Amino acid sequence: MLVKNTMYNVYIKCPIFSLYEEELFTPWIELEYMFCRKILLITIPILVLALSCLIIISVVPTSDAVFSSVSFVSFVVYVVFFVTGLGPIPNMLCAEIFPTRVRGICIGICQAAMWVTNILVTELFPSLDAMLGTAMTFAFFAFFCIVAWIFVYVKVPETKGMPLEVIVEIFSIRAADRKKSSAAKNRCNETDKKAEM
């Protein structure tokens, strides 16, 4: 798999579609011209659907051929849509949302968090599979995909076509609004306490 990530262009080459070693047929998706938020909102439900198929096929008794076929197709769909959406786009968004003066440190912290999470998923999967079973393990991961979709829907703005300064300003305004609202709540609580006395 080849991922070319620059500030403005991300090319994803999915080896799933390769027909030969020379990779004569491999689709390229250029994310520069697409909406990152929209891609996440489309691909995450497909991840949940693929995990749901894995859950169902683990619970429903079927023949080995059906089990193998559905598992394989679900796995391929999951990988293709993960590589298209939830894999590269958080890296792109991390590069856009932080102010220039702290961008390097913040991207480093985000990357460390992503790698720790990757290690946890890799290490926890066999343990969860042994403790909960295959269906519940996939349900566990599907739950977190649903939480990720809700987070993207509620909190992630569309950044396509915006200069970095505008994106940073959007997040600064949101942080300032939160700070003002929490300060107003604190003042109301203090006023209520004084009125009770």
N, C-alpha and C positions, 0 to 999 in steps of 0.2 A: 504494500500500500504506500502510495506517495502522497504526502500532504505538503503543499507549498503554502506557507503562511507568511504574507507580508501585511503591512498595515492596511492595505486596501483590497488586496486580492487573495482569495483562498481557493485553491484548486484541489479537488478531491478526486483521487483515482481509486475506484473500487475494484480490487482484483477478483471479486466474486463473478464479474461478468466476462472475465478473460476466457477466450476460447482456446488459445494456444499459449505456449511459453513466450512467444514474441508479443503477446497481448495485442492481437490485431483488432480486437473489438473491446474497447474499454471506454465507458462514457466519462466525460469530464463535466463537472458541474462548477460553474463559476459563480461564487456566492456574492461577488461584488454587486451584481445587478439584481439581487434578490433581497427580500426583506428577512432579516435574521430572526426577528420576533415571530413572524408568520411561519418561517420554516420550523421553528421550535414548536409552535402551536399545532402544526400539522404532523410533525414526525413523532412527537412524544406519544400521542394517542395510538399511533401505529406500533410503537414499542409496547404499549400496554396491551394492544390486541395480540401481538406475537407472544407476549408472556401469558396472556389468557389462553391462547391455543395450547401452549405448553402445559398450563395448569389442567385444562380439560383433558388433554391426551394422557396426562399422568393419572387422572382419576378414573376415567372411563375405560373399562376393559375392552381392548381391541386386539386385532391380530398384530403380529410383529411387523408385517409389511406396512400396515396403516400407521402404527406407532412410529416407525422409522421415517416414513414419508412426511407425516405431519410435523414431527420433531425437526427434521432437516429443513423443511420449508420455513417453519417458524423461526428457527435459528438464523437462516439466511436473511429473512426479512428483518429480523432484529438487528443483525450486523449492518446490513445495507442502510437502514434508516438511522441507526446510531452514528455511523460514520458520516452520514449526510447532515445530521442535526445536532444532537446532544454531544457528540464528540468534539467537533472543531468550534462551534459557535460560542460556547462559553469563553474560550480562549480569545476569540475576536472581541467579545464584549468587554473582557477584562482589560484589553489594550485600549479601549475607547472611554471607559467610564471614569478613570482616575485623572486628576490634574497632572500636568506635566512634571511639576516639581517632585511628586512622590510616586510617579507612575512605575518606575523600576522596582521600588521596594514593594509596592502593592501587587504588582504582577508576580513578583517572587513569592509573596505570601499566598496568593491565589493558586499558583502552580504547586506550591508545597501542600496546600489543602487538597488539591485535586489528586496529587500523587498519593497522599495518605489515604484518601478515600478509595482510590484504585487498589491499593494494597489491602485495605480492610475488606473490600468486596471479594478480592481474590482469596484472601485467607479465611473469610467467614463462610464462603459458599459451601465448602465441604462439611464444615461443622454444622451449619444450618440444615443442610441436606440430611445429615445423619440424625439430627435432633428432631426436626420438624417434618421431614419428608420432602420429596421433590415438589409437589404441588404447593405446599405452604411456603417453601423457599421462593418459588417464582411469584407467589402472591405477595410476599414480603417486598420483593423488588418492584413488582407492579404498583404496590402502594406508594413507594417512593417516586416512581415515575408520575403518578397522579399528583402527588404533592409538588413535584417539579413543574408540572403543567400549570397548576394553580398559581404557583409563584411567578411563572413567566407571564401568565395572563394578568395578574394583579400588579406586579411590581416592575417588570422589564419594559422600558419604552422602546419604540422603534427608533433606530439610530441611522437608518439608511439615508444617505445624502446629506447628513448633518456634519458640519465641521466639528472637530474635537472640542473646541471651546464652547460651542452650544451644548454639546452633550454633557460636559462637565458642569455647565451652568444649570442644566435641568436637574442633575443630582444635587447640586449645591442648594437650589431652591427647595427641593424636597427635604433636605436635611434641615434647612433653616425653618421651614414650616413645622417640622416635627419638634424642633427645639422650642419654638414659640408656643405650640400647643401644650407641650409638657410643662413649660413655665407657667402658662395660664392655668393649667390644672393644679399646679402646686400653689398658686396664689388663691385659687378657689378653696382648696383644702385648708390653707392657713386661715382664710376668712371664716370658714365653717367652724374651725376649732376655736377661734376667738369668740364667735357668736355663741358657742356652747358654754363658754366659761362665763 
